[in-house]
């Protein structure tokens, strides 16, 4: 596994960067690949640069310089969008505005898209304006269940060259028209529609933008992490950023008083899942209100964290869909559980485009078109193989987990040896097998 040393160095309360000192060059290459894909490279550089061998320091220093150039371009794009969309009121989600909540240097943030929210009519109007400004829609993604319109891109001719920090990578624009997709996730989040009414003005990083109120921004960040966790593609940096927010806000009683007042119990329940993931992975402290929300989670969800908390990190080396069992533990009806299980175990949609996305049609020679098709077929084949490996493993681990939900005890919910070793190396807390209080209705076991 390439990530235990990285996660150990990035713990918020008991960091252990010294564990990186004896890592081999091959280990560092694997760790950097994990960090690049997870957007953790620059945060790790700030925390553990002195533990890195010279060639790694030189590499991440170059990454930092190129990311600063990219951030300058992002600031210009934010300002251009504010001018281009001046007739439409929208709020900026995530991105640079997160830095004020997490108190992390904006220079450590690697950002590939800009997320904007407006009610559906505004989002559609913004899309039409951006069409006229030269953006194009990734039409191949129109049928994918999501909470935003297909991403908007400029076809500059850029192609992937293996550099995650390439300043030339075009920035996609995602126009959101809802904060949560209840139809797909089958989990209600009452109250999210009120986020829009509480929007505020934010100034920082040379920008002046409308964004969500900090209480709602934390909630949206948690929902964003949860959505990607349940879909099997959660990004470690998103969880790290949430952990930083929670750690920074731990003593802000007025913040958490508003959080309990403004966010419904069902909404807090969903956010609590991401809070627990942030604590498991990065060891952040939690305010009493956040702890209480975690304690209200169903017992089966608590058991999931005891057994599968590291599964999303392992998915690239150990194909799995273990997040499915967490999802099912949060659902209350058999129909919803069956719908989610069928979608995750028997996906009916083909992947979206993976190559030459930014190349205009008039620059696609017949050779380039065939290469695009070949790469897509290879990608689909690899995804099919990944799926073929993941499904039987997931069903097997799910059967054991289901038995534990029926007969488990504290001893039985302990993590397996690999997870125990990982958590020990990272100084990660092992979640309790059952909450001390569980006032929410307990769903029946998964099918």
N, C-alpha and C positions, 0 to 999 in steps of 0.2 A: 504494500500500500504506500502511496506517495504522500499522503496527506497528514498522518499523525504528527510528524515533526512540525509541520506548518501550523496545525491547529494548536499544538502545545505552545508555540511561540506567540500565538495570538490570543491566548486566554487573557481576559480582562482583569482577573483578580489574582491568579497565580501563574503568570507567564513563565515558560521554561525555554527561552531561546537557546540556552546552552546545549539543548539536545540536537541542535542543528550542526554543531561544530564537527562532529565525526561523520557527517553524511558523505557518502562517496560522490564522485562526479556523476555517476549514473543516477544515484538517488536525487541529486540536485536537478538533473535534467527532468526527471519525472516530477519532482516537486514544482519546478517552474512551469511545466506543462499544465499541471493541476491549477496552479495559481493564475496562469494566463487565462485559462478557460473559466475560472471562477471569479476573475477580476480582483484577486487578492494580492497580486504581485507588488504593487506600489505600497500598500499598507504593510506588507511583510518587510519591504525594504526599510520603511521608517522604523519598524520595531526591532529588526534583527539584522541590520546591515553589517554590523561588526562581526557577526557570527558567520558571514558568508565568505567563501573563498574569493580570491581576487577576480577570477573570471566571471563569477556570478555578480559581484559588486559592479563590475564594469557593464555587464549586460543590463542590470536593473537601473543603473544610472542613465544609460541611454534610453531605456523605456520611459523614465521619468521626464527626460528632456522632450521626447517626442510627445508625451501626453500633455505637457504644458502647451506645446504648439497646438495640439488638438483642442485643448480647452479654450485657447484664444479664438479659435474658429467657432467653437460652440457659442461663446459669448456673442460673437457677431451674428450668428444665426438666430439666437434668442431675440436680439434687438431687431433683426430683419423681420422675424415673425410677428413681433409686437407691432411693427409698423404695417406690415402686410395685412394683418388681421385686426386692424384697429377698429373696424366696424362691428366686431364680434367680441363679446365678453367671454373670456375663458380663464381657467386657472391652470397653472403649471404644476404637474405632478412629478414627484421624485426628482431625479436629476440634481443639479447644483443646489437647489433649495433645501435638499436633505442635510447639507453640511451644517446649517444652523441648528438643526435638531440633534445631530449626532456629535457636534463639536469636533468633527474630524477635518483635517485639511482638505480643501476641495481639490488640491493637486493630486491627492491619492485616489481620486475617483475616476474610473475609466467608464466613459459613457458613449454608447453607440447610437442612441436614439433620443428624441425629445417627446415627452408625453404631455399632451394637453387634454383638458376636459372641458366640455361644454354640453348643455342639454342637447338631445338628438338633433333638433332643428339647427342649432348653432354649429354642431359638429359637421353636419351635412353642408351647411353654407361655407364653413371654413374649408372643407374639402374642395368645393367648387372654386373658391378663390385660389387655393394652392394649385389646382389643376391649371388655371390660367397663368400662374407664375412659373409653370414648367415642371411641376411635380407629376408623377405618374403613380397609379395604384398598383400594388401587387395583387392583381385580380385573381391569381391562383389561390389566394388565401380567403376568398370571399365566403366560402362555405365552412370555414373553421369556426367552431364555437368560441367566442371571445367577447370581451367587453369594449372593443374598439373597432373602428373601421379598418379595412385592410391598410397596412402601412403605406405611407406615401414616400416615394424616393425620387431622386434626380438621377437619370441615367448618364453618368459622367464618363462611362467607359472603364471605370476602376474594376480591377480584378484582384482576387485574393492572392497575396504573395507570402503568406505564412507569418505576417507580422501583426500581432494583436494591437500594436501601438502606432500603426501607420496613420499619420495625420491626414492622409488622403482618403481614408475610409469614409464614404458618404454617410451622412447622418439621416436616418429615417425619421419621419414624423408620424406619430401615432395619435389619432384623434379619438379620445374616449368619449362615450356617451352614457356610460353607467360605471358605477364604482364596484359593482359585484354582479356576477352572472349567476343568479339563483337557479335559472332553468337548467344550466349545465351541471353545476355543483350539487344541486338538490339540497342546498343548505340556505335557509333564509337569513338575511342580515338586515332586519328592520332598523330603519333610522339612517342608513347610508345616504338616502336622498337628501337628508338635511345638511350634509357636508357642504353642498353648494351654497346654501343660504348663509353659512358662517365664514365664507371666504374672506381673506385679509390680504393686505399689501405687504410684500416682502422686498427688502432691499439688501443686497449683498453680492459679493463677487462681481461688482461693477454692473449689476442688473437691478431693475425695478419692475417687479412682476406681481400679479395676483396669484395667490396660492391658497391652499387649505389652511384653516386654523391649525396651530400646532397639535391640538388634541386630536383633530380629525386626520392630520397628516400622519401621526403615529398609527391611528387606526387603519388608514389606507395602506401604510407600509406593511402592517401585520397581515391585512387581507391579501396584499400582493404576494407576500411570502407564502401564505397558506394556499393560494390558488396554484402557484407553481409547485409547491410541495405535493399537493394532491394530484397534480398532472405529471409528476415524475421528472420535473426539470428545474427544481429550485436551485438558485445560484447562491453559493456560499457567501459572496460579498453582501448580498441583500440581507442575509441573516446576520452577518457581522455588523452591518449598519444599524439594523434593528437592535442588536445587543448594545451597541454604543448609545443609542437613544435611551433605552431602558436604564442603563447604568447611570447616565447623566441625570435622568429625571427621578431617580430613586427617592430623593428627599423633598421633592416638590409637591407638597400636600395640596396646594390649590389646583395644580394641574390634574392630579388624580381625582380630586373632588369633582371637577368639571367632567372628567372622563366617565365617572360613574353616573353623573347626572345626565349627560348628553347621549351616551351610548347605551342602548338597550341591553338587557341581560343576554339575549341571544347573540347580539353583535359582540359583546364582551367575551362570550364563550368562544367564538371563532377566533378572535384576536388572541385569546389565551393559549391556543394551540401554538401559534407562532412565538409567543413569549416563552413558552416552555422549550421550543426548539432552540431559540437564541440562548437560553440558559444552558441547555445541554451541550451545545457546540462551543460556546465562547465564555461560559462561566460568569455572565453578568449578574449583578444584583437586581432584585425586583422589589418594587414598592409593595406595601401590604395589600393594596387594592389589586395589583396584578397577581400576587400570590393567591389571593382569595379566588380570583377568577380561574386560576389553574386548578385549585382545589375543587371547583364545581364541575370540572370536566368528568365525563363518564369514566367509570372504572376501567373499561376496556381501552380507552385512550391512554390512561395512565400506564396500563400494561404494555401498550404499544411502545411508549417511550422507553420503558425498561428493557425491551427486546430489540427494537428496530431503529432507535434514534440515529444510528450511524449509517443505516442502509442507503439514504440518498447520496451520501458521500462515496459510498462503495459502488454505486451503480455502473460506473465506467469500467471497473475491473471485475465486478461480480454482478452481472445483469440481474436485476430484480425489479419488482413492482410492489415492494412491501408497503409503500404508502397507501395502497388500496385498502389495507386492513384498518389503517387509521381513519380513512374516509368513511368506511362502513360503520366504524364505531361511533361516528358522529350523526348518523342518519337514524331516523325514527320509524320509517316504514319499509316494509319488505319490497314494495314496488320501487322505491328510490334506491335501495341497496342493489336490487337486480339490475336496474338501469345503469348505475355507475359501474358495477362489476362487468357487465357486458361490454360497455364502452372501453374500459381499461384492458380487459383480457382479450376482446375480439374487436380491435379497432377496424372501422369500416372505411376510413379515409386514407388516401395516399399522402405522403409527405409533401410539403410545399417545395418551391424551387430552391436549389442548392448551389447553382453555378451560373455565372454570367448574368446575375440579376441586374447589374448596373450597366450592362452593355446594350446600347441602342440597337434596334433591329437592323438598321442600315449598315451596321458594322459587323454583323454576324455572317461570316462566310459559311459555305456549306461545311467546310472542315470544322469550323468552330461550333456549328450546330450539332454535328455528330459527336464532337467531344463533350458538349453539354449533355446530350442524351446518354452518352456512355457514363459520365460521372453521376448522373442521376440514377441510372440503373445500378451502378455500384453502391451508391448510397442506400437505395431501397433494399438491395440485397443484404447489406450490413445491418440495416435496421430490422429486416425480417429475421436474420440470424440472432440478433440481440433479443428480439421478441421471443423467438423460439427457445432460447436459453432461459429467459426471464420467467415465462409463464409457468412451466412446471415447478421451478424453484419457488415461485411466489405461492402457488397452490400448496406446496408442501409446507412451507413456513407458515402459511395462513392456517392450515389445519392444526398445527401445533399451537399457534397463537389462540385459535378459537377454543381449543381444549383448555388453555390457561384461563380464558375468560370465564369458563364454566366451573373450573375446579382449582384455579390458581390461588396461591398464597403469596406472601411477601417473598419467601424463599424461591418460589417457582418463577417469579417474574424477573430474576436477575439476568443481566445480559450474558450472552454467550462468551467464551474465552477470548475470542478475537476482539469483541467490543469492550470487554473488561480491560484488556491490555491497552487498547486505544485510549479509553477514558483515563486509565491510570497514567499513561504517558502525557496526557493533556491536562491532568488535574481536573477532569470533568466530573461534576456531580452525577451520581447515578440516581435518576428519579425514583421516588418511592413507588411501590407497586400499586398503591391505591391512595386516593386522596383522603385527607382526614374528614372532609365534608363533601357531600355530593348531593346538592339540592336540586340539580337538574334531573329531568326524567331520564331514566336509563334506557337506551334502545335495546331491543332484543338482539341476540347474536346474529352475525352475518350468515348468509346462506352457505 
